[in-house]
């Protein structure tokens, strides 16, 4: 992944993007959609940077939740651009439902958790949730208001949705997340302290998310400079994908990989 492509490696371009974000982003706006786009963009960039830090420390295997989060924020930017203020209202309704769910969980926790020394959740939480519930938000419903997969559909980001499902599988306690730490022998499991390498694709995955996020931010800003930088990253990403495909890094799992690993 670190080989130069057209004079600049994929990682070089990835390292350039945060500097561009720090230099060229706005610092104030009266546009609520731009404000949310900016917030999600910065969160996406920070998640990618954090994933790359883990990669450089030899911990790239546990960066999947960060890549997953970056994908969600990148596709959220596209979803917001498609729906505009309807998306803002949807987020308000979703936030109210989230608060109601937390409030129910707090009540159940205070009722069920009675062990010695435990203190109940703060009653001030209820005041905050009641205040959220009292906010007047127009009724309605839009695709992607509650289910994340519908945001990918609205954004027409179908390849990114497939990638998100992959990151999701290894972000939770699943067979996929266990696979790098177990080797199945004929009559025993070999348990590993360090994960087996299944191919290093983290920089590629980060780059694919970055392309989406930076393109959406460039469109929101109406910036030709941003568009040119995204085109350059897209060129490097395409070349890197060709190299990874040739090297077999992007081959689908074989029949003896994680999907059947625990059938013995």
N, C-alpha and C positions, 0 to 999 in steps of 0.2 A: 503493500500500500504506500510505501514511502518513496517509490521510484518517481523521478521527475517525469512529468507528462507535459509536453509543449513548454518546457522550461520551468514549470511550477508543479509541485506535487499536490495531491489532494489535501494532505495535511497542512501544507503551506496556506492553501486557500481557506481551509477551515480556521486556521489561526488568524487569518486576516479579517474574517467576518466580525468577530467581536470588536476589533478595533474600529471597523467601519460603523458598527452599531453605536459605539460610544461617541464617535465623532459626528455622525450625521443625523442622529435622531432629534426630534423636537423635544423641547422641555416644557411647553405649555400649549394648551389647545382649549377651545370652547366646544369641540366636536366630541360628543360622548362615544360615538362609534370608533373614532380614531384613538381616543383615550384607552378603550378596552383593547383594541388591536395592538396598541403599543405595549400595554401591560402583558398581554399574552405572548407577544413577540419576545419581550425581554425574558419572560419566564422560560420560553422555549430555548433561547440562546444560553441562558444560565444552565439549563438542564443538559444541553449538549456539552457545554464546557465541563460540567461536573462529570459526565460520562467519560470524557476524554482524559480527565485527571485520573479516574479509576483505571482506565486503559494503560496510562503511562506508569502506574504503580503496580501493574500486573494483576489488577482486579477487574478487568473488563468483563469477566463472566457475570458479575453481579450488577452491571450497569443497566440491565434490561429495563427495570422500572423507570429509570431516568429517560431512556430512549422512548419508552411508551408514553410518558408524560409529555415529552417534547412533541411527539406525534399528535397527541390530543390537542395541544395548544396550537400547533401549526394548522391542523384541519379546522380548529375552532375559528381561526382567522378567516379562512375561506368561507366557512359557514356563515359567519357574521357578515361578510361582504355580500353574500348572496341574499340574506334576509333583512339586513339593515335593522331598523328599529324594532321590527317584530322579534328579532333575536334578543334584543335587549329586554323586551317585556318577558320573553320566554325564560331568560336567565333569572329575572326577578321572581317569577312564579316557581321556578325550580329551587331557588334559594329559600323561599317560604316553605316548600315541601320538605327540603332538607332539614330546616330548623324544626319543623313539626316532628320529623322522624327522630331527631336528636332528643327533643323534648320527651317523646314517648320512651326512648331508650333510657333516659335519665330517670324517669319515673319507675320503670321496671327495675333498673339497677338499684335504686334506693329501696325498693320493695323486697328484692330478692337477696341482695348482698348484705348479710347481717353479721359478718364475722367480727370478732372482738377487735376493737381498735380502729375499725373503719369509720370514716366520717362521710356523711351524705354529700352529694354534689351541691354546690353552692346554689341557694335559692335565687341569687342574682341572675343565674342563667335563665330562669323562667321569665324574668322581667325583660331580658334581651330578646328572647324568643317571642314574647307577647308583642313587643314593639315591632318586630319583623312581620308578624302575622297581621298587624294593623295597617301595614302599608297598603295603599290602594294601587293595585296593578291591574290593567285591563285584562278581562277574561279572554280566553282563547287557547289555541294550541298550535304549535308548529312542529314540523319534523326536526328531530334533534333536540327537542326541549328537555327530554328526559333520558332517551336511549342514545348512547354515544355512536352506535353503528349508523343511526339515521343522519348524523352529522356528516359522516363520510359519504353517504349517498347524496345529500344535498350539495356537498362540495365536489361531487364527482371524483372523489379520491379513492377509487376502487383498489388500485395497487397498494396504496398506503393502508387501506383497511386490512388487506391480507397481511401486510407487515405488522400492523398493530396487533392482530390476533396472535402472531408468532411471539411478539414481545410480551403479550399478556400471558401466554402459556408458561413462560419462564420467569414471570414476575410474581407468581403465586406458588404455593406448595403443591406441585404437580409432578407427574412422571418426568416431564421435560426439564424441570428445574433440578431434579435429582440425577438425571442421566450423566452429567459430566463427572460426578463424584463416585460412580459405581462402575466396575467392570465385572461382567458376568462370566464366570468360569464354568467348567463342565459340572462341578458339584459344589460351588461356593461363590459367594460374592466378594470381590476384592474392593475394599472400602478405601477411598482416596482422600487424603487431606487437602491436596491441591487438585483442581479440576483438570480432567483431560482436555486437550485442545481439540475443538471441533471445527477449527478454522477461525481466523481472526477477521471478522467482517465489521467490527464496531465502527471504524472510521467511515466505511461505506454507508452504513445505516445512518450515522449522524449526518453525513453529507446529503443523503436523500431527503432527510427532514429539513435540513438547512435550506436546501433549494426551495422547498415549498414555503417555508416561513419567510425567507428573505424576499421571495417573489411577491408574496402577499403584502409584506410591509412596503416594498417598493411601489406597488400599485396604490396602496393607501396614501403614500406620500406623493405620488405622481412624479417619482424621481427617475430620470434616465440613467443617472450614475448607478443607482441601485440595480436597475435592470441589466446594465452592462456587467456588473459584478456577478449577478446571478447567472447570466449566460456563461460567464467564464467558469464558474463553479460547476454548472451543468455539463460543460465540455469535459472538465476533469473527471466528473462523476461517471460520465458515459465511458471514458477511456478506462477508468478504474474498474468499472463493471465488466468490461470486455476482458481485462486481465484476470479478474476474479473468476469469471466463467471459464476461461481457458485453464486456470489452475484447479478448477473443480470445487472452489470454495462455496459456490452457490448451488451445488447439486442437491437434489432432494434427499431426505434421509433414506438410508438403505433399510432393507427389511429387518436387519438385526440391530437397528439403532434404537433410540429411546422408546418408540411406540411399543416394542415387544420386549423391552429390557427386563421387565418384572413378571414375565409370564412363566418363568422357570419354577 
